[in-house]
């Protein structure tokens, strides 16, 4: 499972990773698994559609359960807000959780909350932390400091490149784009990540930090 803060790039990354893994892989985004409009009207939540409590996590989890019986690999992306908000039923069906983040304080602060939520889920289910994906970031120095402190590892790094934006606009995967040196480098990183996941990664025993400690670690007052 792939999780992270809103707009971290989870779905785009999951689509590209699915393409890298090839046949026998299903990608199931949580976007679209909202409760029916009639139900949202009944609950008085329709104007808030997109908030964690407007999704149908149990229906989503049921689909994941069926897909696991018919496919080799299921990749799904779930909002970090959903994970931390207690609507984490999809994680019951995951072996590894990868957290997508950017190299900035707010993103890392959100990641810490997700680490805590996944740790709580791991007490009763098989899901374990599999690593961190640095996305849309030139550097990874802040992520590296945090990872070293709590016991996480960087699984992949995807800078904010124009070729990735173009692939989104064209609604194509990176493996369908015209060749270029920039594209080849990104493709190799996705293939490396796909191979590592296919072979199976060791679970990471990360201990989340207290909020104040994150401020101190990353140099914010």
Long-range contacts (C-beta under 8 A, 24 or more apart in sequence): 1-75, 1-76, 1-77, 1-78, 1-90, 1-91, 1-94, 1-96, 1-97, 1-98, 1-127, 2-75, 2-76, 2-77, 2-78, 2-97, 2-98, 2-100, 2-133, 3-77, 3-78, 3-79, 3-80, 3-83, 3-97, 3-98, 3-99, 3-100, 3-114, 3-118, 4-80, 4-99, 4-100, 4-101, 4-107, 4-110, 4-111, 4-114, 4-135, 5-80, 5-81, 5-101, 5-106, 5-107, 5-110, 5-111, 5-114, 6-79, 6-80, 6-81, 8-80, 8-100, 8-101, 8-102, 8-107, 8-135, 9-100, 9-135, 9-136, 9-158, 10-77, 10-78, 10-79, 10-100, 11-77, 12-164, 12-168, 13-77, 13-100, 13-133, 13-135, 13-158, 14-75, 14-76, 14-77, 15-173, 16-167, 16-173, 16-174, 16-175, 16-190, 17-75, 17-190, 17-193, 17-194, 17-197, 18-75, 19-173, 19-174, 19-175, 19-176, 19-190, 20-175, 20-187, 20-190, 20-191, 20-193, 20-194, 21-73, 21-75, 21-194, 21-197, 21-198, 24-71, 24-72, 24-73, 25-71, 25-72, 25-73, 25-74, 25-75, 26-67, 26-71, 26-73, 26-74, 26-75, 27-74, 27-75, 27-76, 28-60, 28-63, 28-64, 28-67, 28-74, 28-75, 28-76, 29-76, 29-77, 30-55, 30-60, 30-76, 30-77, 30-78, 30-79, 30-82, 30-90, 33-57, 33-59, 33-60, 51-81, 52-79, 52-81, 52-82, 52-85, 52-87, 53-85, 53-87, 55-82, 55-87, 57-82, 57-87, 57-88, 57-89, 57-90, 58-89, 60-89, 60-90, 61-89, 61-90, 61-92, 61-93, 64-90, 64-93, 65-93, 68-93, 73-197, 73-198, 80-110, 80-111, 80-113, 80-114, 83-114, 83-117, 83-118, 83-121, 84-113, 84-114, 84-116, 84-117, 88-117, 88-121, 91-118, 91-121, 91-125, 91-127, 92-121, 92-125, 92-127, 94-126, 94-127, 95-126, 95-127, 95-128, 96-127, 96-128, 96-129, 96-130, 96-131, 96-197, 96-201, 96-203, 97-127, 97-128, 97-129, 97-130, 98-130, 98-131, 98-132, 98-133, 98-155, 99-129, 99-131, 99-132, 99-133, 99-152, 100-132, 100-133, 100-135, 101-132, 101-133, 101-134, 101-135, 101-143, 102-134, 102-135, 102-136, 102-137, 103-134, 103-137, 103-138, 103-139, 103-140, 103-141, 103-142, 103-143, 104-137, 104-142, 105-142, 105-214, 105-218, 105-220, 108-142, 108-143, 108-146, 108-214, 108-218, 109-211, 109-214, 111-146, 112-146, 112-150, 112-208, 112-209, 112-211, 112-214, 113-208, 115-150, 115-152, 115-206, 115-208, 116-208, 119-206, 119-207, 119-208, 128-203, 128-204, 129-203, 129-204, 129-205, 129-206, 130-155, 130-197, 130-201, 130-203, 130-204, 131-155, 131-156, 131-201, 131-204, 133-157, 133-158, 133-193, 134-158, 136-160, 142-218, 145-217, 145-218, 146-209, 146-214, 146-217, 146-218, 149-209, 149-217, 150-206, 150-207, 150-208, 150-209, 151-204, 151-205, 151-206, 151-207, 152-204, 152-206, 153-204, 155-193, 155-196, 155-201, 156-189, 156-190, 156-192, 156-193, 157-189, 158-186, 158-189, 161-186
